[in-house]
Amino acid sequence: MDKDFHIFPEQASTLAGQVDMLYYVLTGLCIFFGMLIFFLIYVFAVRYRRRSEDDVPRQIPGLLKLEIAWSIIPLGMSMVVFFWGAKLYFEMYTPPDDALEIYVVGKQWMWHIQQPSGRREINELHVPTGRPVKLLMATEDVIHSFYVPAFRVKKDVVPGRYSTMWFEATKPGTYHLFCAEYCGTKHSQMIGSVVVMEPVQYQRWLSGNTGDETPVAAGEKKFQQLGCITCHGDKPGSRGPTLKGLFGAPVQLQNGDIVNVNEDYIRESILNPGRKVTAGYSPIMPTYQGQVNEATLLQITAYIKSIGTTQK
Ligand code: CUA
């Protein structure tokens, strides 16, 4: 760490510079107009002050051109800020297709993280530079919020659904990781670090694996242990639809709706199978609520994705 004074944290992701630029422009606009208004208040107060007891001001009917100008110019400026912000927002919330996927489970009061290779970490996240990274996040208990100031990203992790977030790190180093949502007594201790490494170093770090199974392999095992395979076994006449080639594909439901199969749909179908039943099948699947935790759900999801990615 250098001893220079910083107002902002370091910029360590592809988005950081863009977020800061927008923020600088917004701050600049506020300062400019704030100063302009204060300046004019004083100028007008002095210039148009009442000079004598019988001073009667001249009546001014209004100046249409001026009124249009001070409506149109701020409108234009706020629209520029709006579209700029919206563009950045969509960019931040749409992970690239080729992103490296890492699983995150928040739990009072720590972050459990699993790399695609299977390597697990607690309160530490290792990522390579120059590669988009997508975090698929869930929580075992209350709302937590995954926050990496140096990347300018923050996302709430809400019970009952998956949250995703993505970034591309640009600079090797170690950066703060915070939980940014008050989640109980030790919320302030739910902190850690993100370690950004050159791709070669990252590969080396990954290969120092402690023998953990990959999420896909673990998910496949669970898929068999929990008996999912009995009904979703990809045989003709099975009681449940096959899951091969399912991920990312549209599925027709009993009520005629079409859903796109994503992580949240898989999760919902495991915990609440009667909700969105595939057309042509009966709602006979029991719920797995209480039998699988978030980590297991993520593994099963990883497995279903691995046998299911059709397009791309
Ligand atoms: Cu988790 Cu605050």
py3Dmol code that shows the C-alpha trace and the ligand (Angstrom):
import py3Dmol

protein = """\
ATOM      1  CA  MET A   1       0.000   0.000   0.000  1.00  0.00           C
ATOM      2  CA  ASP A   2       1.335   3.433  -0.798  1.00  0.00           C
ATOM      3  CA  LYS A   3       0.899   6.276   1.581  1.00  0.00           C
ATOM      4  CA  ASP A   4      -0.638   8.647  -0.959  1.00  0.00           C
ATOM      5  CA  PHE A   5      -3.980  10.093  -0.065  1.00  0.00           C
ATOM      6  CA  HIS A   6      -6.839   8.500  -1.975  1.00  0.00           C
ATOM      7  CA  ILE A   7     -10.448   9.606  -2.074  1.00  0.00           C
ATOM      8  CA  PHE A   8     -11.379   6.570  -4.153  1.00  0.00           C
ATOM      9  CA  PRO A   9     -10.166   2.991  -3.826  1.00  0.00           C
ATOM     10  CA  GLU A  10      -7.808   1.682  -6.450  1.00  0.00           C
ATOM     11  CA  GLN A  11      -9.260   0.980  -9.897  1.00  0.00           C
ATOM     12  CA  ALA A  12      -8.727  -2.732 -10.453  1.00  0.00           C
ATOM     13  CA  SER A  13     -11.429  -3.828 -12.883  1.00  0.00           C
ATOM     14  CA  THR A  14     -12.484  -2.933 -16.404  1.00  0.00           C
ATOM     15  CA  LEU A  15     -15.589  -1.236 -14.989  1.00  0.00           C
ATOM     16  CA  ALA A  16     -13.897   0.787 -12.267  1.00  0.00           C
ATOM     17  CA  GLY A  17     -12.682   3.578 -14.560  1.00  0.00           C
ATOM     18  CA  GLN A  18     -16.085   3.922 -16.204  1.00  0.00           C
ATOM     19  CA  VAL A  19     -17.947   4.046 -12.893  1.00  0.00           C
ATOM     20  CA  ASP A  20     -15.551   6.661 -11.559  1.00  0.00           C
ATOM     21  CA  MET A  21     -15.820   8.767 -14.719  1.00  0.00           C
ATOM     22  CA  LEU A  22     -19.611   8.908 -14.413  1.00  0.00           C
ATOM     23  CA  TYR A  23     -19.269   9.727 -10.738  1.00  0.00           C
ATOM     24  CA  TYR A  24     -16.765  12.515 -11.432  1.00  0.00           C
ATOM     25  CA  VAL A  25     -19.070  14.044 -14.035  1.00  0.00           C
ATOM     26  CA  LEU A  26     -22.066  13.906 -11.646  1.00  0.00           C
ATOM     27  CA  THR A  27     -20.015  15.452  -8.849  1.00  0.00           C
ATOM     28  CA  GLY A  28     -18.649  18.081 -11.241  1.00  0.00           C
ATOM     29  CA  LEU A  29     -22.149  19.019 -12.408  1.00  0.00           C
ATOM     30  CA  CYS A  30     -23.354  19.319  -8.805  1.00  0.00           C
ATOM     31  CA  ILE A  31     -20.413  21.509  -7.820  1.00  0.00           C
ATOM     32  CA  PHE A  32     -20.772  23.696 -10.914  1.00  0.00           C
ATOM     33  CA  PHE A  33     -24.501  24.326 -10.462  1.00  0.00           C
ATOM     34  CA  GLY A  34     -24.219  24.618  -6.674  1.00  0.00           C
ATOM     35  CA  MET A  35     -21.560  27.339  -7.076  1.00  0.00           C
ATOM     36  CA  LEU A  36     -23.459  29.051  -9.869  1.00  0.00           C
ATOM     37  CA  ILE A  37     -26.613  29.265  -7.746  1.00  0.00           C
ATOM     38  CA  PHE A  38     -24.759  30.587  -4.679  1.00  0.00           C
ATOM     39  CA  PHE A  39     -22.912  33.116  -6.824  1.00  0.00           C
ATOM     40  CA  LEU A  40     -26.110  34.358  -8.468  1.00  0.00           C
ATOM     41  CA  ILE A  41     -27.932  34.636  -5.121  1.00  0.00           C
ATOM     42  CA  TYR A  42     -25.281  37.082  -3.921  1.00  0.00           C
ATOM     43  CA  VAL A  43     -25.016  38.991  -7.217  1.00  0.00           C
ATOM     44  CA  PHE A  44     -28.789  39.422  -7.470  1.00  0.00           C
ATOM     45  CA  ALA A  45     -29.145  40.313  -3.792  1.00  0.00           C
ATOM     46  CA  VAL A  46     -26.637  43.126  -4.213  1.00  0.00           C
ATOM     47  CA  ARG A  47     -27.652  44.274  -7.646  1.00  0.00           C
ATOM     48  CA  TYR A  48     -31.434  44.294  -7.140  1.00  0.00           C
ATOM     49  CA  ARG A  49     -31.516  45.382  -3.517  1.00  0.00           C
ATOM     50  CA  ARG A  50     -34.053  48.002  -2.463  1.00  0.00           C
ATOM     51  CA  ARG A  51     -32.288  51.312  -2.628  1.00  0.00           C
ATOM     52  CA  SER A  52     -34.851  53.674  -1.043  1.00  0.00           C
ATOM     53  CA  GLU A  53     -38.170  53.618   0.825  1.00  0.00           C
ATOM     54  CA  ASP A  54     -40.244  54.478  -2.257  1.00  0.00           C
ATOM     55  CA  ASP A  55     -38.370  52.155  -4.635  1.00  0.00           C
ATOM     56  CA  VAL A  56     -40.974  50.216  -6.671  1.00  0.00           C
ATOM     57  CA  PRO A  57     -39.574  47.432  -8.874  1.00  0.00           C
ATOM     58  CA  ARG A  58     -40.270  47.396 -12.604  1.00  0.00           C
ATOM     59  CA  GLN A  59     -42.693  44.635 -13.539  1.00  0.00           C
ATOM     60  CA  ILE A  60     -41.183  42.078 -15.938  1.00  0.00           C
ATOM     61  CA  PRO A  61     -43.663  39.852 -17.841  1.00  0.00           C
ATOM     62  CA  GLY A  62     -41.212  36.966 -18.336  1.00  0.00           C
ATOM     63  CA  LEU A  63     -38.923  35.966 -21.129  1.00  0.00           C
ATOM     64  CA  LEU A  64     -40.048  32.873 -23.036  1.00  0.00           C
ATOM     65  CA  LYS A  65     -36.697  32.194 -24.691  1.00  0.00           C
ATOM     66  CA  LEU A  66     -34.915  32.204 -21.370  1.00  0.00           C
ATOM     67  CA  GLU A  67     -37.490  29.898 -19.821  1.00  0.00           C
ATOM     68  CA  ILE A  68     -37.224  27.422 -22.691  1.00  0.00           C
ATOM     69  CA  ALA A  69     -33.439  27.525 -22.470  1.00  0.00           C
ATOM     70  CA  TRP A  70     -33.338  26.750 -18.773  1.00  0.00           C
ATOM     71  CA  SER A  71     -35.731  23.859 -19.287  1.00  0.00           C
ATOM     72  CA  ILE A  72     -34.138  22.301 -22.367  1.00  0.00           C
ATOM     73  CA  ILE A  73     -30.492  22.528 -21.313  1.00  0.00           C
ATOM     74  CA  PRO A  74     -30.921  20.754 -17.939  1.00  0.00           C
ATOM     75  CA  LEU A  75     -33.216  18.202 -19.607  1.00  0.00           C
ATOM     76  CA  GLY A  76     -30.494  17.460 -22.148  1.00  0.00           C
ATOM     77  CA  MET A  77     -27.874  17.132 -19.439  1.00  0.00           C
ATOM     78  CA  SER A  78     -29.983  14.837 -17.274  1.00  0.00           C
ATOM     79  CA  MET A  79     -30.765  12.653 -20.306  1.00  0.00           C
ATOM     80  CA  VAL A  80     -27.060  12.306 -21.075  1.00  0.00           C
ATOM     81  CA  VAL A  81     -26.447  11.222 -17.477  1.00  0.00           C
ATOM     82  CA  PHE A  82     -29.446   8.898 -17.589  1.00  0.00           C
ATOM     83  CA  PHE A  83     -28.454   7.062 -20.773  1.00  0.00           C
ATOM     84  CA  TRP A  84     -24.824   6.937 -19.737  1.00  0.00           C
ATOM     85  CA  GLY A  85     -25.803   5.434 -16.371  1.00  0.00           C
ATOM     86  CA  ALA A  86     -28.267   3.001 -17.968  1.00  0.00           C
ATOM     87  CA  LYS A  87     -25.667   1.777 -20.456  1.00  0.00           C
ATOM     88  CA  LEU A  88     -23.181   1.178 -17.673  1.00  0.00           C
ATOM     89  CA  TYR A  89     -25.852  -0.528 -15.571  1.00  0.00           C
ATOM     90  CA  PHE A  90     -26.687  -3.016 -18.321  1.00  0.00           C
ATOM     91  CA  GLU A  91     -23.023  -3.677 -18.880  1.00  0.00           C
ATOM     92  CA  MET A  92     -22.516  -4.369 -15.168  1.00  0.00           C
ATOM     93  CA  TYR A  93     -25.516  -6.657 -14.951  1.00  0.00           C
ATOM     94  CA  THR A  94     -24.932  -8.743 -18.084  1.00  0.00           C
ATOM     95  CA  PRO A  95     -22.088 -11.220 -17.613  1.00  0.00           C
ATOM     96  CA  PRO A  96     -20.268 -12.180 -20.833  1.00  0.00           C
ATOM     97  CA  ASP A  97     -20.990 -15.720 -22.047  1.00  0.00           C
ATOM     98  CA  ASP A  98     -17.409 -16.880 -21.745  1.00  0.00           C
ATOM     99  CA  ALA A  99     -17.036 -15.812 -18.120  1.00  0.00           C
ATOM    100  CA  LEU A 100     -15.292 -18.060 -15.628  1.00  0.00           C
ATOM    101  CA  GLU A 101     -17.974 -19.198 -13.200  1.00  0.00           C
ATOM    102  CA  ILE A 102     -17.250 -19.229  -9.478  1.00  0.00           C
ATOM    103  CA  TYR A 103     -19.725 -20.265  -6.784  1.00  0.00           C
ATOM    104  CA  VAL A 104     -20.267 -18.194  -3.673  1.00  0.00           C
ATOM    105  CA  VAL A 105     -22.360 -19.055  -0.625  1.00  0.00           C
ATOM    106  CA  GLY A 106     -22.822 -16.463   2.099  1.00  0.00           C
ATOM    107  CA  LYS A 107     -23.416 -17.692   5.617  1.00  0.00           C
ATOM    108  CA  GLN A 108     -23.371 -15.952   8.985  1.00  0.00           C
ATOM    109  CA  TRP A 109     -20.563 -14.803   8.968  1.00  0.00           C
ATOM    110  CA  MET A 110     -18.338 -15.914   6.181  1.00  0.00           C
ATOM    111  CA  TRP A 111     -18.101 -16.364   2.439  1.00  0.00           C
ATOM    112  CA  HIS A 112     -17.711 -19.902   1.132  1.00  0.00           C
ATOM    113  CA  ILE A 113     -16.283 -19.898  -2.352  1.00  0.00           C
ATOM    114  CA  GLN A 114     -15.697 -22.730  -4.793  1.00  0.00           C
ATOM    115  CA  GLN A 115     -13.663 -22.511  -7.979  1.00  0.00           C
ATOM    116  CA  PRO A 116     -14.767 -24.435 -11.111  1.00  0.00           C
ATOM    117  CA  SER A 117     -11.795 -26.765 -10.516  1.00  0.00           C
ATOM    118  CA  GLY A 118     -13.293 -27.668  -7.133  1.00  0.00           C
ATOM    119  CA  ARG A 119     -10.832 -25.755  -4.995  1.00  0.00           C
ATOM    120  CA  ARG A 120     -12.589 -24.202  -2.007  1.00  0.00           C
ATOM    121  CA  GLU A 121     -11.800 -21.013  -0.174  1.00  0.00           C
ATOM    122  CA  ILE A 122     -13.231 -19.152   2.796  1.00  0.00           C
ATOM    123  CA  ASN A 123     -13.275 -15.362   2.814  1.00  0.00           C
ATOM    124  CA  GLU A 124     -10.819 -15.376  -0.053  1.00  0.00           C
ATOM    125  CA  LEU A 125     -11.408 -15.261  -3.753  1.00  0.00           C
ATOM    126  CA  HIS A 126      -8.633 -15.886  -6.254  1.00  0.00           C
ATOM    127  CA  VAL A 127      -9.199 -14.683  -9.798  1.00  0.00           C
ATOM    128  CA  PRO A 128      -7.027 -14.227 -12.888  1.00  0.00           C
ATOM    129  CA  THR A 129      -6.512 -10.914 -14.658  1.00  0.00           C
ATOM    130  CA  GLY A 130      -7.919 -10.302 -18.132  1.00  0.00           C
ATOM    131  CA  ARG A 131     -10.756 -12.777 -17.907  1.00  0.00           C
ATOM    132  CA  PRO A 132     -14.397 -12.015 -17.069  1.00  0.00           C
ATOM    133  CA  VAL A 133     -15.447 -13.748 -13.864  1.00  0.00           C
ATOM    134  CA  LYS A 134     -19.064 -14.478 -13.040  1.00  0.00           C
ATOM    135  CA  LEU A 135     -20.089 -15.163  -9.463  1.00  0.00           C
ATOM    136  CA  LEU A 136     -23.166 -17.298  -8.913  1.00  0.00           C
ATOM    137  CA  MET A 137     -24.172 -16.488  -5.364  1.00  0.00           C
ATOM    138  CA  ALA A 138     -26.598 -17.840  -2.775  1.00  0.00           C
ATOM    139  CA  THR A 139     -27.060 -17.487   0.967  1.00  0.00           C
ATOM    140  CA  GLU A 140     -27.777 -20.120   3.621  1.00  0.00           C
ATOM    141  CA  ASP A 141     -29.470 -17.673   5.965  1.00  0.00           C
ATOM    142  CA  VAL A 142     -30.022 -13.915   5.772  1.00  0.00           C
ATOM    143  CA  ILE A 143     -29.249 -11.226   3.208  1.00  0.00           C
ATOM    144  CA  HIS A 144     -25.566 -10.570   2.697  1.00  0.00           C
ATOM    145  CA  SER A 145     -23.975  -8.314   0.134  1.00  0.00           C
ATOM    146  CA  PHE A 146     -20.816  -9.086  -1.810  1.00  0.00           C
ATOM    147  CA  TYR A 147     -18.796  -5.926  -2.186  1.00  0.00           C
ATOM    148  CA  VAL A 148     -15.395  -5.363  -3.789  1.00  0.00           C
ATOM    149  CA  PRO A 149     -14.722  -1.610  -3.784  1.00  0.00           C
ATOM    150  CA  ALA A 150     -11.657  -1.839  -6.042  1.00  0.00           C
ATOM    151  CA  PHE A 151     -13.825  -3.424  -8.752  1.00  0.00           C
ATOM    152  CA  ARG A 152     -16.747  -1.036  -8.101  1.00  0.00           C
ATOM    153  CA  VAL A 153     -19.176  -3.941  -7.811  1.00  0.00           C
ATOM    154  CA  LYS A 154     -21.660  -4.782  -5.080  1.00  0.00           C
ATOM    155  CA  LYS A 155     -24.526  -7.215  -5.126  1.00  0.00           C
ATOM    156  CA  ASP A 156     -27.014  -8.318  -2.487  1.00  0.00           C
ATOM    157  CA  VAL A 157     -27.257 -12.064  -1.955  1.00  0.00           C
ATOM    158  CA  VAL A 158     -30.883 -12.729  -1.083  1.00  0.00           C
ATOM    159  CA  PRO A 159     -32.340 -15.921   0.459  1.00  0.00           C
ATOM    160  CA  GLY A 160     -34.401 -18.044  -1.913  1.00  0.00           C
ATOM    161  CA  ARG A 161     -32.752 -17.089  -5.174  1.00  0.00           C
ATOM    162  CA  TYR A 162     -29.463 -16.799  -6.980  1.00  0.00           C
ATOM    163  CA  SER A 163     -27.680 -13.522  -7.449  1.00  0.00           C
ATOM    164  CA  THR A 164     -25.052 -13.051 -10.084  1.00  0.00           C
ATOM    165  CA  MET A 165     -22.337 -10.517 -10.500  1.00  0.00           C
ATOM    166  CA  TRP A 166     -19.408 -10.191 -12.853  1.00  0.00           C
ATOM    167  CA  PHE A 167     -16.182  -8.289 -13.253  1.00  0.00           C
ATOM    168  CA  GLU A 168     -12.896  -8.473 -15.077  1.00  0.00           C
ATOM    169  CA  ALA A 169      -9.871  -7.779 -12.915  1.00  0.00           C
ATOM    170  CA  THR A 170      -7.095  -5.759 -14.509  1.00  0.00           C
ATOM    171  CA  LYS A 171      -4.345  -5.490 -11.892  1.00  0.00           C
ATOM    172  CA  PRO A 172      -2.702  -8.210  -9.816  1.00  0.00           C
ATOM    173  CA  GLY A 173      -2.943  -7.492  -6.106  1.00  0.00           C
ATOM    174  CA  THR A 174      -4.977  -8.109  -2.998  1.00  0.00           C
ATOM    175  CA  TYR A 175      -8.174  -6.169  -2.539  1.00  0.00           C
ATOM    176  CA  HIS A 176     -10.791  -5.807   0.171  1.00  0.00           C
ATOM    177  CA  LEU A 177     -13.895  -7.956   0.165  1.00  0.00           C
ATOM    178  CA  PHE A 178     -16.743  -6.800   2.383  1.00  0.00           C
ATOM    179  CA  CYS A 179     -20.211  -7.881   3.343  1.00  0.00           C
ATOM    180  CA  ALA A 180     -22.166  -4.691   2.786  1.00  0.00           C
ATOM    181  CA  GLU A 181     -25.483  -5.666   4.325  1.00  0.00           C
ATOM    182  CA  TYR A 182     -25.999  -5.759   8.088  1.00  0.00           C
ATOM    183  CA  CYS A 183     -26.418  -9.477   8.751  1.00  0.00           C
ATOM    184  CA  GLY A 184     -26.137  -9.901  12.506  1.00  0.00           C
ATOM    185  CA  THR A 185     -23.636  -9.671  15.361  1.00  0.00           C
ATOM    186  CA  LYS A 186     -20.490 -10.419  13.406  1.00  0.00           C
ATOM    187  CA  HIS A 187     -21.423  -8.613  10.206  1.00  0.00           C
ATOM    188  CA  SER A 188     -18.383  -6.368  10.556  1.00  0.00           C
ATOM    189  CA  GLN A 189     -16.146  -9.434  10.662  1.00  0.00           C
ATOM    190  CA  MET A 190     -17.569 -10.878   7.463  1.00  0.00           C
ATOM    191  CA  ILE A 191     -14.644  -9.562   5.469  1.00  0.00           C
ATOM    192  CA  GLY A 192     -11.976 -11.059   3.325  1.00  0.00           C
ATOM    193  CA  SER A 193      -9.839 -10.447   0.305  1.00  0.00           C
ATOM    194  CA  VAL A 194      -9.860 -10.868  -3.420  1.00  0.00           C
ATOM    195  CA  VAL A 195      -6.513 -11.980  -4.751  1.00  0.00           C
ATOM    196  CA  VAL A 196      -5.950 -11.077  -8.384  1.00  0.00           C
ATOM    197  CA  MET A 197      -3.196 -13.040 -10.119  1.00  0.00           C
ATOM    198  CA  GLU A 198      -1.641 -13.225 -13.566  1.00  0.00           C
ATOM    199  CA  PRO A 199      -3.335 -16.099 -15.480  1.00  0.00           C
ATOM    200  CA  VAL A 200      -0.219 -18.292 -15.210  1.00  0.00           C
ATOM    201  CA  GLN A 201       0.028 -17.798 -11.458  1.00  0.00           C
ATOM    202  CA  TYR A 202      -3.699 -18.410 -11.130  1.00  0.00           C
ATOM    203  CA  GLN A 203      -3.405 -21.732 -12.976  1.00  0.00           C
ATOM    204  CA  ARG A 204      -0.514 -22.695 -10.738  1.00  0.00           C
ATOM    205  CA  TRP A 205      -2.555 -21.757  -7.665  1.00  0.00           C
ATOM    206  CA  LEU A 206      -5.496 -23.810  -8.924  1.00  0.00           C
ATOM    207  CA  SER A 207      -3.332 -26.854  -9.490  1.00  0.00           C
ATOM    208  CA  GLY A 208      -2.275 -26.689  -5.860  1.00  0.00           C
ATOM    209  CA  ASN A 209      -5.734 -28.152  -5.372  1.00  0.00           C
ATOM    210  CA  THR A 210      -6.332 -29.933  -2.104  1.00  0.00           C
ATOM    211  CA  GLY A 211      -8.190 -32.706  -3.881  1.00  0.00           C
ATOM    212  CA  ASP A 212     -11.684 -31.213  -3.782  1.00  0.00           C
ATOM    213  CA  GLU A 213     -14.135 -32.545  -6.323  1.00  0.00           C
ATOM    214  CA  THR A 214     -15.259 -30.170  -9.032  1.00  0.00           C
ATOM    215  CA  PRO A 215     -18.761 -28.796  -8.483  1.00  0.00           C
ATOM    216  CA  VAL A 216     -19.898 -30.725 -11.573  1.00  0.00           C
ATOM    217  CA  ALA A 217     -18.584 -34.067 -10.278  1.00  0.00           C
ATOM    218  CA  ALA A 218     -20.004 -33.441  -6.807  1.00  0.00           C
ATOM    219  CA  GLY A 219     -23.330 -32.480  -8.364  1.00  0.00           C
ATOM    220  CA  GLU A 220     -23.446 -35.657 -10.437  1.00  0.00           C
ATOM    221  CA  LYS A 221     -22.885 -37.732  -7.308  1.00  0.00           C
ATOM    222  CA  LYS A 222     -25.671 -35.906  -5.459  1.00  0.00           C
ATOM    223  CA  PHE A 223     -27.907 -36.338  -8.488  1.00  0.00           C
ATOM    224  CA  GLN A 224     -27.571 -40.083  -8.061  1.00  0.00           C
ATOM    225  CA  GLN A 225     -27.627 -40.172  -4.253  1.00  0.00           C
ATOM    226  CA  LEU A 226     -30.828 -38.165  -4.044  1.00  0.00           C
ATOM    227  CA  GLY A 227     -32.451 -40.410  -6.640  1.00  0.00           C
ATOM    228  CA  CYS A 228     -32.999 -37.664  -9.205  1.00  0.00           C
ATOM    229  CA  ILE A 229     -31.689 -40.075 -11.791  1.00  0.00           C
ATOM    230  CA  THR A 230     -34.632 -42.474 -11.311  1.00  0.00           C
ATOM    231  CA  CYS A 231     -37.070 -40.069 -12.949  1.00  0.00           C
ATOM    232  CA  HIS A 232     -34.747 -37.806 -14.915  1.00  0.00           C
ATOM    233  CA  GLY A 233     -32.687 -40.659 -16.242  1.00  0.00           C
ATOM    234  CA  ASP A 234     -32.948 -39.876 -19.913  1.00  0.00           C
ATOM    235  CA  LYS A 235     -34.825 -43.097 -20.740  1.00  0.00           C
ATOM    236  CA  PRO A 236     -37.944 -43.161 -22.881  1.00  0.00           C
ATOM    237  CA  GLY A 237     -41.094 -43.267 -20.732  1.00  0.00           C
ATOM    238  CA  SER A 238     -39.365 -41.737 -17.708  1.00  0.00           C
ATOM    239  CA  ARG A 239     -41.588 -40.042 -15.160  1.00  0.00           C
ATOM    240  CA  GLY A 240     -39.685 -36.796 -15.448  1.00  0.00           C
ATOM    241  CA  PRO A 241     -38.272 -34.923 -18.432  1.00  0.00           C
ATOM    242  CA  THR A 242     -34.667 -35.532 -19.383  1.00  0.00           C
ATOM    243  CA  LEU A 243     -32.254 -32.833 -18.309  1.00  0.00           C
ATOM    244  CA  LYS A 244     -29.862 -33.330 -21.227  1.00  0.00           C
ATOM    245  CA  GLY A 245     -29.571 -30.267 -23.385  1.00  0.00           C
ATOM    246  CA  LEU A 246     -31.974 -28.444 -21.115  1.00  0.00           C
ATOM    247  CA  PHE A 247     -29.923 -25.549 -19.855  1.00  0.00           C
ATOM    248  CA  GLY A 248     -30.468 -22.336 -21.757  1.00  0.00           C
ATOM    249  CA  ALA A 249     -33.310 -23.893 -23.766  1.00  0.00           C
ATOM    250  CA  PRO A 250     -36.952 -22.789 -23.699  1.00  0.00           C
ATOM    251  CA  VAL A 251     -39.377 -25.192 -22.020  1.00  0.00           C
ATOM    252  CA  GLN A 252     -43.136 -25.300 -22.421  1.00  0.00           C
ATOM    253  CA  LEU A 253     -45.073 -25.567 -19.150  1.00  0.00           C
ATOM    254  CA  GLN A 254     -48.404 -27.194 -18.382  1.00  0.00           C
ATOM    255  CA  ASN A 255     -50.165 -23.850 -18.349  1.00  0.00           C
ATOM    256  CA  GLY A 256     -48.794 -23.000 -21.787  1.00  0.00           C
ATOM    257  CA  ASP A 257     -46.147 -20.542 -20.598  1.00  0.00           C
ATOM    258  CA  ILE A 258     -42.625 -20.837 -21.905  1.00  0.00           C
ATOM    259  CA  VAL A 259     -39.678 -20.435 -19.554  1.00  0.00           C
ATOM    260  CA  ASN A 260     -36.012 -20.223 -20.356  1.00  0.00           C
ATOM    261  CA  VAL A 261     -34.069 -22.683 -18.264  1.00  0.00           C
ATOM    262  CA  ASN A 262     -31.584 -20.775 -16.141  1.00  0.00           C
ATOM    263  CA  GLU A 263     -30.038 -21.317 -12.692  1.00  0.00           C
ATOM    264  CA  ASP A 264     -33.076 -19.918 -10.902  1.00  0.00           C
ATOM    265  CA  TYR A 265     -35.491 -22.205 -12.759  1.00  0.00           C
ATOM    266  CA  ILE A 266     -33.450 -25.276 -11.826  1.00  0.00           C
ATOM    267  CA  ARG A 267     -33.320 -24.160  -8.227  1.00  0.00           C
ATOM    268  CA  GLU A 268     -37.062 -23.516  -8.124  1.00  0.00           C
ATOM    269  CA  SER A 269     -37.824 -26.871  -9.733  1.00  0.00           C
ATOM    270  CA  ILE A 270     -35.843 -28.687  -7.033  1.00  0.00           C
ATOM    271  CA  LEU A 271     -37.317 -26.808  -4.082  1.00  0.00           C
ATOM    272  CA  ASN A 272     -40.783 -26.152  -5.416  1.00  0.00           C
ATOM    273  CA  PRO A 273     -41.358 -28.702  -8.193  1.00  0.00           C
ATOM    274  CA  GLY A 274     -45.111 -28.186  -8.477  1.00  0.00           C
ATOM    275  CA  ARG A 275     -44.734 -24.548  -9.464  1.00  0.00           C
ATOM    276  CA  LYS A 276     -43.659 -24.818 -13.091  1.00  0.00           C
ATOM    277  CA  VAL A 277     -44.266 -28.313 -14.397  1.00  0.00           C
ATOM    278  CA  THR A 278     -43.108 -29.198 -17.895  1.00  0.00           C
ATOM    279  CA  ALA A 279     -45.968 -29.797 -20.331  1.00  0.00           C
ATOM    280  CA  GLY A 280     -46.791 -33.494 -20.706  1.00  0.00           C
ATOM    281  CA  TYR A 281     -45.647 -34.512 -17.209  1.00  0.00           C
ATOM    282  CA  SER A 282     -47.554 -34.911 -13.931  1.00  0.00           C
ATOM    283  CA  PRO A 283     -46.677 -32.854 -10.854  1.00  0.00           C
ATOM    284  CA  ILE A 284     -45.508 -35.887  -8.873  1.00  0.00           C
ATOM    285  CA  MET A 285     -42.037 -34.772  -7.903  1.00  0.00           C
ATOM    286  CA  PRO A 286     -41.629 -34.200  -4.147  1.00  0.00           C
ATOM    287  CA  THR A 287     -39.931 -31.085  -2.873  1.00  0.00           C
ATOM    288  CA  TYR A 288     -36.309 -31.264  -1.800  1.00  0.00           C
ATOM    289  CA  GLN A 289     -36.660 -28.297   0.525  1.00  0.00           C
ATOM    290  CA  GLY A 290     -34.709 -28.995   3.709  1.00  0.00           C
ATOM    291  CA  GLN A 291     -32.813 -31.923   2.194  1.00  0.00           C
ATOM    292  CA  VAL A 292     -30.317 -29.942   0.208  1.00  0.00           C
ATOM    293  CA  ASN A 293     -28.375 -26.887   1.302  1.00  0.00           C
ATOM    294  CA  GLU A 294     -27.260 -24.035  -0.930  1.00  0.00           C
ATOM    295  CA  ALA A 295     -23.861 -25.546  -1.592  1.00  0.00           C
ATOM    296  CA  THR A 296     -25.458 -28.802  -2.773  1.00  0.00           C
ATOM    297  CA  LEU A 297     -27.990 -26.914  -4.866  1.00  0.00           C
ATOM    298  CA  LEU A 298     -25.176 -25.076  -6.591  1.00  0.00           C
ATOM    299  CA  GLN A 299     -23.406 -28.370  -7.300  1.00  0.00           C
ATOM    300  CA  ILE A 300     -26.527 -29.987  -8.750  1.00  0.00           C
ATOM    301  CA  THR A 301     -27.122 -26.858 -10.798  1.00  0.00           C
ATOM    302  CA  ALA A 302     -23.528 -27.014 -12.053  1.00  0.00           C
ATOM    303  CA  TYR A 303     -24.057 -30.645 -13.066  1.00  0.00           C
ATOM    304  CA  ILE A 304     -27.336 -29.963 -14.874  1.00  0.00           C
ATOM    305  CA  LYS A 305     -25.674 -27.081 -16.669  1.00  0.00           C
ATOM    306  CA  SER A 306     -22.754 -29.270 -17.674  1.00  0.00           C
ATOM    307  CA  ILE A 307     -25.007 -31.844 -19.338  1.00  0.00           C
ATOM    308  CA  GLY A 308     -27.317 -29.243 -20.673  1.00  0.00           C
ATOM    309  CA  THR A 309     -25.628 -26.375 -22.369  1.00  0.00           C
ATOM    310  CA  THR A 310     -26.981 -26.541 -25.858  1.00  0.00           C
ATOM    311  CA  GLN A 311     -26.140 -23.315 -27.560  1.00  0.00           C
ATOM    312  CA  LYS A 312     -23.063 -21.055 -27.516  1.00  0.00           C
TER     313      LYS A 312
END
"""
ligand_1 = """\
2
CUA
Cu -23.006 -10.790 5.868
Cu -23.111 -8.565 6.659
"""
view = py3Dmol.view(width=600, height=400)
view.addModel(protein, "pdb")
view.setStyle({"model": 0}, {"cartoon": {"style": "trace"}})
view.addModel(ligand_1, "xyz")
view.setStyle({"model": 1}, {"stick": {}})
view.zoomTo()
view.show()
